[in-house]
Amino acid sequence: MGLPVGTFQSASAAYVDAGDERGNTSGLYGKVITAANEIAQAAAWATVVAAISALSLGAKARTTYNDTTTFDAVAPTNGAAREIVLQVRFHDTVNGQKWLARVVPCLNTALISYVPGGKDVVDLTTTEVAALIAALVAFPVVNPYAQANTVEVLAAYVTRGQK
């Protein structure tokens, strides 16, 4: 079953790692861009991208939300690896749907604290992670199947290995 037309707008960003490979975000959806909200949504997306960049060791190569912007990205020499990703679990508070999105490729794990006993579960209150969560909520991320429903962040996880 495909996603309903006109209910969401896909948002993504790509970062180049130290091996000159791209790591991408996926599973992020924002409000449909209209003449009335274009400026506000572009500013909100820019805040999300800044928060992603603050957590990523990669070089920003591309962002897409309404418009696609490409950057002259040079492979960093800081050990950035596209396979190390911060994933965020979103929850639709009305219908209960949940989904996992790859949000920060080339994650800088030095900025991550873990929930005690949670293995790969990230503490959402650390400075950079809290800023990312606040940006995602303000954007806001929407459920592509039910755009009007409120979406919250349930958890974030560090994963290694990206498809």
N, C-alpha and C positions, 0 to 999 in steps of 0.2 A: 504494500500500500504506500503510495507516494504521499508527500506532505501536501496539505491544502495550499492552494495558490493564494497569494496575497495576505498571508497571516504571519509571516516572519521574513527576516532578511538575514542571510548567513553572514557571519563575521569571522575573519581569520587573519592570522599573521604567520609569517615564516621567518626563521632565524637560521643563519649559517653557523655551523659548528667548526671546530678546529680542523676537521678533515674535509672542509668545504662541502659538506652535505647539508641539506635543508631539513630542519625540524619544523613541523607545522602544528598550529592549533587546529582543533576540530571539535564540533559539537557545540559551538557558540552561536546563538541566534539572538538578534536584536529586533527592535520594532521595525516595521516597514517604514522606509523613508518616504515622507510626504513633503510637499512644499511648506507645510506648517511646522514640521519638526526637524527639517534637514540640518539646520545650523546647530540646534541643541544636541541632536544625536551624533553629529560629527564631533562635537566637543566632548561628549561623554565617551565616545569610542577612543578618542585621543587620550583620555585619562586612563582607560583600560589598557591601551597599548603602552603607555608610560609605566604603568604598574607591572605589566608583563616584562618590559625591558629592564626594570629595576631588579627583577628576580632571575633574569636570564644572563648567562655568560655569552650567548651567541650574538652575532652581529645581525641587526634587523635588516631583512632583505625585501620584505613585501608586507603590506597591510591591505586588507580588503573589507570594506563595508560601504556599500553604495558605490564608492570609487575604489579603484586599485592604485596604490602608490608603490612604486618599486624604488629601492635604495641601492646604492653602490656598496654592496656588502663585501668586505674582505674577510677571509677566514681568520678568526682570532687565534692568538697563540696562548690563550689562557686555559686550555684543556677543555673547552666547551664540547659537550657531547649531546647530539640531538636525541640520543636514546634515553637520557635522564629527563623525565618530564614530571611536572606537577599536574595532576589530574584533579578535577573538582567534581563532586557529586551534587547535582542540582535536584530539587524536589518541587513539584507543582503542588502548592498547598491546598488546591481545590479538588483536583481529581487523583492526587497521589502518585502521578507518574514521576519516575526518577530516571536520570540519565547521567552518564559519566562523560565529561569533556576533557580533552587534552588542552590545557590552557597555557602552560609555560614550558616550551621546549628548551633544551640546553640549560636546565635548571641549575642555579648556583646553590648547591646543597649546604654551603657554609652559612647561608641565610635562613636555614630551616631548623626548627625545633620540632621534636616529635612528642606526641601525647604519650605519657608513661604507660608502658605495657601495650601500646598500639602498633608496634613494629614499624609500619610505613605510614601511619596516620599522623598528619601534620597538625601542629598547634596553630590554630587560626588567629591567635592573638599577638603573634610576633609582628613587629612593625611592618615589614614589607608584605607579608601575607595578609595582614589586616587591611592594608591599603589596597591590595588587589581585590579582596572580598568586597570592600566598600565600593570600589569602582565598578565591579560586576553588578552589584545591587543597584547602584545609581544609574547604570547604563540604560535600562535594566536588561539582563538576560531574560528571554521569554521562552516559553514552551512553544515549539513550532506547531504543535497540534491544538493549542488553546492559548492564543496570544494574550487574551484578557486576564488570564489567571495569574495570581501572584506566584513568583518563583523565589525559593530561598536556597542558600548554600547549606548543605548538610555536613560535608566533610571535604577534606583535601588529602591526597595521597601522593607519595613519591613513588614513581615506577621507573624501572630500568628496562629498556627494550621498547621500541616503537614500531608499529606496523606500517 
